[in-house]
Amino acid sequence: MTDLAGARRIVVKVGSALLVGPSSSEKGDGADRHWLAAFAADLARLRARGQQVLVVSSGAVALGRRRLALPKRALTLPEKQAAAAAGQSALMRAWEEALEPHAIAVAQVLLTRDDTEVRRRWLNARATVETLLALGVVPVVNENDTVVTEEIRYGDNDRLAARVAQMIGADLLVLLSDVDGLYTADPRRDPSAEHLPRVARLTPQIEAMAGGANSAAGVGTGGMATKLAAARIASAAGCATVITLGHRPSPLQAVEDGERSTIIEPSTTPAAAYKAWIAGSLAPAGALVVDQGAAEAVRRGKSLLAAGVRRTEGRFDKGDAVVILDEAGHEIARGLVRYEADDATRICGLKSAAIEAVLGYTSGPLVHADDLALAAHTRAQA
């Protein structure tokens, strides 16, 4: 089980109730700078020991609502979108001010559901986030509420955080809540409810213990039920989940110090989950036929370069799954291709250095090693 101290890559979800909580000043944009400053120190501590951190942050609608002085009632969709547009800059300014004393740069990443569900957009989003993390930046992710509609939105940032954790192969998802973990019943209503420090598997009985959304806070849309739904997504992707109390100055430090939290264990590893998804969950849109040298390289876990590809088959777009065949027609592997079919055909047999001159751009290998899953018989021979 991956704990907070041992995780290589961590996604932390911060809800509106933390960013615009009861301790917020009525002056300015309403962001809780005191809490943010303490949490920024928490993040800086993780960064200092070499861990990569991504934040999924709610709060744009809540902050924009204050900025626009919208009435205290359920907002219409256009009002929510307007509030998000007005509040997103305030949200990012609050994060920038919090992390600036630690010399940590932040970057805004706005996603819609299609960005984690449509493979081409998923690849683009993943590449952007991976680059930001490699540059030492803390990405601050939020749903793009300015343009999203009810029919195509996540609905809560717990699920968005789980999808982001899945997308970047995170080891740990931390969901900051208004309670210090999962109980056998709602502890605010049932004093006899028992705290569950560890959950090995999310069963129907465990999920039945969750309550509804946090209506008492007045902001946010999540609750324990959505957190368990997010944990299920994360678990299947090989990512552990920690649910803990967010309303304390340094919630991550508190977890490491032994304060109450609930750890939900993953059912696999991130790499194994991703490879299984490529191998078994995606219908291939085409094929790449490779020479003997490329076939041997792929069997050794190397990326598939254009130089080793003889020809393409079928019509596929960037991000589609393709079958990789040797010259005898035997399947070696499956993978996500980084070029659409016409461009892939044009660069067959070319050295990597020559690709940009032909296409006007380069996306690296035709299929990266990270996006390859060997066929069962190929794994047996390895």
C-alpha positions, 0 to 999 in steps of 0.5 A: 500500500502506498502511503503519503510519505512514499507516494511518487505522484499525488493528486490533492482535491481541495473543495469550495468549503475549504477555499471559501469557508467560514474563516474567509474574510468578507473583504476582497474576493473571499478566498481563505488566505490563512488556510491556503498559506498553511496548506501551501507550506504542506505542499512545499514540504512534499515537493522538497522531498521529491514528490510531484503534486497536482491540485484539483481545486474547486472554488471558481463559482463560489468566488465568482458568486461573491465577486458578482454579488449573485443572490443566495439561491440556486443559480441558473446554468448561465449564472453558474457559468458567469460566476465561474468566468469571474471567479477563475482568475480570483481562484488562480490568484489565491493559489499563486499568492499562497505558493509564491513564498515557496518559489513554486510556480502554478499553472491553470489547467481547465478540463471538461469530461471529454478531456479525460474520456476522448482518447485524443484529448486525453493524450493532449491533456496528459502531455501538458500535465506531464510537462508541467510536472517535469518543469517543477510546476504545480498544476491547478486543475478545475472543471471548465465551468464557464463552457460546460453544460449539465449534460457533459460535466463531471458534476463534482471535482472528486470524480474529476480528481480521480480521472486526473489521477488515472490520467497521470498514473498517480500513486495517491489521491487525497480527498480533503473532506469535512469529516476525518474519513469514512465511518460506518454511519454519518458521525454528525447524526450517529454518535455510535458510528465507527471510524474505518482507518483502512478499506481493502476493497470497496464493497456494496456494504462499504459504499452504503455507509456513505451519506449525501452531499454536504448541504450544511456547508452552503458551498460545494456539491460533493459528499462521502458518496461522491468520494467513494465513487472517486475512490473506486475509479482511482482504485481500478487505476492502481491509485490509493485514496486517502479521505481526511479532514481538510479543515485544519491548517496542514491536513497532509502533515496531520495524516503523516502525524497519525491523525484520523483518515481513511485509506482505500487501497488500490486493486492493482498498480497504475502501470498494470491498470493502464496496460490492461486498459490498452490491451483489453478495453479499446477496439483497435482502429488500425494496424502498424506492420513492422520489420524484424528489428522494430518487432524485437525492440517492441518485445523488449519494451521499447517505443515503436519508431517510424523507421521500423514501420513498413506500412499502415492499415486502416483509418485511425486518428491520433490517440486511437488504439492500433495493433502492431503486427510483424511481417508475418501478420502476428500480433505483437502488441497494441498501443495508442498511436501518436499520429493520424493514419495519413501522417503515419503513412507518410513517415513510415521508414523515416528516421526520427530526425526527418519527421518534422521536415516532412510533416511540419511537426513531430510527436515523437515515436509512432507509439511510445513505450508507455502506451504499449501493451504486449500481446499475451503470447509476446509476454510469455516469450519475453 
